[in-house]
Amino acid sequence: MADTAEVSEVPELADDADARADAGSDDPGRPGALLEVRDVTLRFGGVSALSGVSFDVRRDELFAVIGPNGAGKTSIFNCLSAVYRPQQGTIALDGEPLIGQRPTRVAELGIGRTFQNLGLFTRLTLVDNLLLGRHHLMRTGFLAGALWFGKARREEIAQRAKVEEIVDLLELAPYRGQPVGLLPYGIQKRIELGRALAMEPKLLLLDEPVSGMNLEETEDMARYILQVRQELGLAMILVDHDMHLVMDVADRVLALDFGVVIAVGTPDEVRTDPKVIEAYLGGTQGRASATAWGGGGVVGGGT
């Protein structure tokens, strides 16, 4: 992870960003949310990684989680994907409790995730990596798949057709048959996104999707995230240190500090919150510097 909030600027979709900000101003406690997190507490020995964390994500929302290193952002993702089991609280997706479920079951229920440190199989092709994301949707057994006959053959052909839709959506066709380990880092991050989309999730967890990217790659990833949201209607939770990206694409933002929620609201509300400014930048100087989070950015037009 980066030690500080990274700043990058990317060209424009300003009207879309304004519309998302308006949409994000609803009461976060409304009924019918896709994801409901209530009073989640996670401890490791005597250390509290999360303390009483609560939030909702609606079905069409791009929700962001920010905070300094060690704030608990990855712990939230690990609780949502059943890697960690909180000691207190509840998490429900579409009314289905997630705490106590196996990670494979959580994937079946509809949570897909990208990883900051790529989890790709570098010697497999792009298409094979995307097909791995559809494993939980396949019903034929090992033997039938090995023989590639009858139902197994029809199923794989159908799954490959779904993968080709993702290849087209993310403009990955030129790299279709290449081992992903030979591809540029920015393309690998896009493939990571594609594999999560191949799972057909209801909720997509984006763990630092632009970390380590240059400006051009960040621009591309921002556009693909917005395009995926528009065309597939996915709910998303975004964690990233790039404040321009977060503030430009998110409907609502939750800020953490030492595992405690210090602010929830629209990007404009959170970027000017005194507790957020103190946590990120510190004191009066940080308050003045906080204006760097707004006014230009990934989709709003740079300065």
C-alpha positions as CSV (number, residue, x, y, z in Angstrom):
1,M,0.0,0.0,0.0
2,A,1.0,3.6,-0.5
3,D,2.0,5.5,2.6
4,T,0.1,8.6,1.6
5,A,-2.9,9.5,-0.4
6,E,-1.9,9.5,-4.1
7,V,-3.0,12.2,-6.4
8,S,-3.7,11.8,-10.1
9,E,-5.7,13.7,-12.6
10,V,-7.8,12.3,-15.4
11,P,-10.1,13.7,-18.1
12,E,-13.7,14.3,-17.9
13,L,-17.1,13.0,-17.3
14,A,-18.1,15.9,-15.0
15,D,-21.9,15.6,-15.5
16,D,-21.8,12.0,-14.6
17,A,-19.8,12.7,-11.5
18,D,-22.3,15.4,-10.4
19,A,-25.2,13.0,-11.0
20,R,-23.5,10.4,-8.8
21,A,-23.0,12.9,-6.0
22,D,-26.7,13.8,-6.1
23,A,-27.7,10.2,-6.0
24,G,-25.4,9.5,-3.1
25,S,-27.1,12.0,-0.8
26,D,-29.8,9.6,0.3
27,D,-30.1,8.4,3.9
28,P,-27.6,5.5,4.3
29,G,-29.9,3.7,6.7
30,R,-32.8,3.3,4.2
31,P,-34.4,-0.2,3.9
32,G,-33.8,-2.4,0.9
33,A,-30.1,-1.9,0.8
34,L,-28.1,-4.7,-1.0
35,L,-25.5,-4.9,1.7
36,E,-26.1,-4.1,5.4
37,V,-23.2,-4.0,7.9
38,R,-24.1,-3.4,11.5
39,D,-21.8,-2.8,14.5
40,V,-19.0,-5.0,13.2
41,T,-16.1,-5.4,15.6
42,L,-13.0,-7.4,14.7
43,R,-10.1,-8.0,17.1
44,F,-6.7,-9.7,16.9
45,G,-5.8,-10.4,20.4
46,G,-6.0,-7.1,22.2
47,V,-5.9,-5.1,19.0
48,S,-9.2,-3.8,17.5
49,A,-9.0,-3.7,13.7
50,L,-12.6,-2.6,13.5
51,S,-14.8,-1.1,16.2
52,G,-18.6,-0.9,15.8
53,V,-18.5,-0.3,12.0
54,S,-21.9,0.2,10.3
55,F,-22.9,1.1,6.8
56,D,-25.2,0.2,3.9
57,V,-24.7,-0.1,0.2
58,R,-27.6,0.0,-2.2
59,R,-28.0,-2.0,-5.4
60,D,-26.7,0.6,-7.8
61,E,-24.2,2.4,-5.6
62,L,-20.5,3.0,-5.9
63,F,-19.5,3.2,-2.3
64,A,-15.9,4.1,-1.3
65,V,-14.0,3.4,1.9
66,I,-11.0,5.6,2.7
67,G,-8.6,6.0,5.6
68,P,-4.8,6.1,6.4
69,N,-2.8,2.9,6.4
70,G,-3.9,0.7,9.2
71,A,-7.4,2.2,9.3
72,G,-9.2,-1.1,8.7
73,K,-10.1,-0.9,5.0
74,T,-8.7,-4.3,4.1
75,S,-10.2,-5.8,7.2
76,I,-13.7,-4.7,6.0
77,F,-13.1,-6.4,2.7
78,N,-11.8,-9.6,4.5
79,C,-14.9,-9.6,6.7
80,L,-17.2,-9.2,3.7
81,S,-15.6,-12.0,1.8
82,A,-15.5,-14.3,4.9
83,V,-11.7,-14.4,5.1
84,Y,-12.1,-12.9,8.6
85,R,-14.9,-13.6,11.1
86,P,-15.8,-10.6,13.3
87,Q,-16.4,-11.2,17.0
88,Q,-19.4,-8.9,17.0
89,G,-22.0,-7.5,14.6
90,T,-23.9,-8.7,11.5
91,I,-23.3,-8.6,7.8
92,A,-26.0,-9.4,5.3
93,L,-26.1,-9.5,1.5
94,D,-29.7,-9.3,0.1
95,G,-30.9,-10.4,3.5
96,E,-28.6,-13.4,3.7
97,P,-26.2,-13.5,6.7
98,L,-22.5,-13.7,5.7
99,I,-20.8,-14.1,9.0
100,G,-20.0,-17.8,9.5
101,Q,-20.2,-18.6,5.8
102,R,-17.3,-20.1,3.8
103,P,-15.6,-17.8,1.3
104,T,-16.8,-20.1,-1.5
105,R,-20.4,-19.7,-0.3
106,V,-20.0,-15.9,-0.2
107,A,-18.8,-16.0,-3.8
108,E,-21.9,-18.0,-4.7
109,L,-24.2,-15.5,-2.9
110,G,-22.8,-12.8,-5.1
111,I,-19.7,-11.1,-3.8
112,G,-16.8,-10.7,-6.2
113,R,-13.4,-9.2,-5.4
114,T,-10.3,-7.9,-7.0
115,F,-7.0,-7.9,-5.1
116,Q,-4.4,-5.2,-4.8
117,N,-1.6,-7.7,-5.2
118,L,-2.7,-9.5,-8.4
119,G,-4.0,-13.1,-7.9
120,L,-3.7,-14.1,-11.6
121,F,-2.2,-17.3,-12.9
122,T,0.7,-15.9,-14.9
123,R,1.3,-18.9,-17.2
124,L,-2.4,-19.2,-18.2
125,T,-3.9,-17.1,-21.0
126,L,-6.2,-14.2,-20.4
127,V,-9.3,-16.3,-21.4
128,D,-8.3,-19.1,-19.0
129,N,-7.9,-16.7,-16.1
130,L,-11.3,-15.2,-16.8
131,L,-12.8,-18.7,-17.0
132,L,-11.5,-19.4,-13.5
133,G,-13.9,-16.7,-12.3
134,R,-16.8,-18.8,-13.6
135,H,-15.8,-22.0,-11.8
136,H,-18.6,-21.7,-9.2
137,L,-21.2,-21.4,-12.0
138,M,-20.2,-24.6,-13.7
139,R,-22.1,-27.8,-12.8
140,T,-20.3,-30.7,-14.7
141,G,-17.8,-32.8,-12.8
142,F,-14.1,-33.3,-13.2
143,L,-14.4,-36.5,-15.3
144,A,-17.0,-35.1,-17.7
145,G,-14.9,-31.9,-18.1
146,A,-11.8,-34.0,-18.9
147,L,-13.7,-35.9,-21.5
148,W,-15.2,-32.7,-22.9
149,F,-18.3,-34.4,-24.2
150,G,-22.0,-33.8,-24.2
151,K,-23.2,-31.5,-21.3
152,A,-19.6,-30.6,-20.3
153,R,-18.8,-29.4,-23.8
154,R,-22.0,-27.4,-24.1
155,E,-21.4,-25.8,-20.7
156,E,-17.8,-24.8,-21.5
157,I,-18.9,-23.3,-24.8
158,A,-21.5,-21.3,-23.0
159,Q,-19.1,-20.1,-20.3
160,R,-16.5,-19.1,-23.0
161,A,-19.2,-17.0,-24.7
162,K,-19.8,-15.1,-21.4
163,V,-16.0,-14.6,-21.0
164,E,-15.9,-13.1,-24.5
165,E,-18.5,-10.5,-23.5
166,I,-16.1,-9.4,-20.7
167,V,-13.2,-9.4,-23.1
168,D,-15.1,-7.0,-25.3
169,L,-16.4,-4.9,-22.4
170,L,-12.9,-4.3,-21.1
171,E,-11.3,-4.1,-24.6
172,L,-8.9,-7.0,-23.9
173,A,-9.3,-8.7,-27.3
174,P,-5.7,-8.0,-28.5
175,Y,-4.4,-10.0,-25.5
176,R,-6.8,-12.9,-25.6
177,G,-4.3,-15.8,-26.2
178,Q,-1.3,-14.4,-24.4
179,P,0.0,-15.6,-21.0
180,V,-0.9,-12.9,-18.6
181,G,2.5,-12.8,-17.0
182,L,3.9,-11.3,-20.2
183,L,1.4,-8.5,-20.3
184,P,1.9,-4.9,-18.9
185,Y,0.9,-4.3,-15.3
186,G,-2.1,-2.0,-16.3
187,I,-3.5,-4.8,-18.5
188,Q,-3.1,-7.3,-15.7
189,K,-5.1,-5.1,-13.4
190,R,-7.8,-4.9,-16.0
191,I,-7.8,-8.7,-16.3
192,E,-8.1,-8.9,-12.5
193,L,-11.2,-6.8,-12.8
194,G,-12.5,-9.0,-15.6
195,R,-12.1,-12.2,-13.6
196,A,-14.1,-10.7,-10.7
197,L,-16.8,-9.7,-13.3
198,A,-16.8,-13.2,-14.6
199,M,-18.2,-14.3,-11.3
200,E,-21.4,-12.4,-12.1
201,P,-21.4,-10.7,-8.7
202,K,-24.2,-8.6,-7.1
203,L,-21.5,-6.6,-5.2
204,L,-18.0,-6.0,-6.5
205,L,-15.2,-5.2,-4.1
206,L,-12.4,-3.2,-5.7
207,D,-9.2,-3.4,-3.6
208,E,-6.9,-0.5,-4.8
209,P,-7.6,-1.0,-8.5
210,V,-5.2,1.7,-9.6
211,S,-2.3,1.1,-7.1
212,G,1.0,1.2,-8.9
213,M,-0.4,2.6,-12.1
214,N,0.8,5.6,-14.1
215,L,-1.6,8.4,-15.0
216,E,-2.7,6.9,-18.3
217,E,-3.4,3.5,-16.8
218,T,-5.4,5.2,-14.0
219,E,-7.5,7.1,-16.5
220,D,-8.3,3.9,-18.3
221,M,-9.2,2.0,-15.2
222,A,-11.5,4.8,-14.0
223,R,-13.3,4.8,-17.3
224,Y,-13.7,1.0,-17.2
225,I,-15.1,1.1,-13.6
226,L,-17.7,3.6,-14.6
227,Q,-18.5,1.7,-17.8
228,V,-18.9,-1.5,-16.0
229,R,-21.2,0.2,-13.5
230,Q,-23.3,1.8,-16.2
231,E,-23.6,-1.4,-18.4
232,L,-23.9,-4.0,-15.7
233,G,-25.6,-2.0,-13.0
234,L,-23.3,-3.4,-10.3
235,A,-23.0,-2.2,-6.7
236,M,-19.4,-1.6,-5.9
237,I,-17.2,-0.9,-2.9
238,L,-14.0,0.9,-3.7
239,V,-10.9,1.1,-1.6
240,D,-8.0,3.2,-2.9
241,H,-5.5,5.8,-1.8
242,D,-6.0,7.9,-4.9
243,M,-8.2,10.6,-3.5
244,H,-9.1,12.2,-6.8
245,L,-10.3,8.8,-8.1
246,V,-12.4,8.2,-5.0
247,M,-13.9,11.6,-4.8
248,D,-14.8,11.7,-8.5
249,V,-16.4,8.3,-9.0
250,A,-18.0,7.5,-5.6
251,D,-21.6,8.2,-4.7
252,R,-20.8,8.1,-1.0
253,V,-17.7,7.8,1.0
254,L,-17.0,6.2,4.4
255,A,-13.8,7.3,6.3
256,L,-12.1,5.1,8.8
257,D,-9.4,5.9,11.3
258,F,-8.0,3.2,13.6
259,G,-11.0,0.9,12.8
260,V,-13.6,3.6,13.8
261,V,-16.0,5.3,11.4
262,I,-15.3,9.0,11.5
263,A,-17.4,10.2,8.6
264,V,-20.0,8.9,6.1
265,G,-21.5,11.1,3.3
266,T,-21.1,12.4,-0.1
267,P,-17.6,13.1,-1.4
268,D,-18.0,16.8,-0.8
269,E,-19.2,16.3,2.8
270,V,-16.4,13.8,3.6
271,R,-13.5,15.8,2.0
272,T,-14.4,18.8,4.2
273,D,-15.1,16.9,7.4
274,P,-12.6,18.1,10.2
275,K,-12.0,14.6,11.5
276,V,-11.1,13.3,8.0
277,I,-8.8,16.2,7.4
278,E,-7.1,15.6,10.8
279,A,-6.7,11.9,10.1
280,Y,-5.2,12.3,6.7
281,L,-3.3,15.6,6.8
282,G,-3.2,16.9,10.3
283,G,-4.3,20.1,11.9
284,T,-4.7,23.5,10.3
285,Q,-2.2,22.9,7.5
286,G,-4.1,19.8,6.5
287,R,-7.4,21.7,6.5
288,A,-6.0,24.1,3.9
289,S,-4.4,21.3,1.9
290,A,-7.7,19.4,1.8
291,T,-8.8,21.5,-1.2
292,A,-6.4,19.4,-3.3
293,W,-8.9,16.6,-3.1
294,G,-11.5,18.5,-5.1
295,G,-11.8,20.5,-8.2
296,G,-9.9,18.2,-10.6
297,G,-9.4,14.6,-10.9
298,V,-10.1,11.3,-12.5
299,V,-13.4,12.1,-14.1
300,G,-14.0,15.7,-13.3
301,G,-11.4,17.5,-15.3
302,G,-7.9,18.4,-14.1
303,T,-6.5,21.7,-13.0
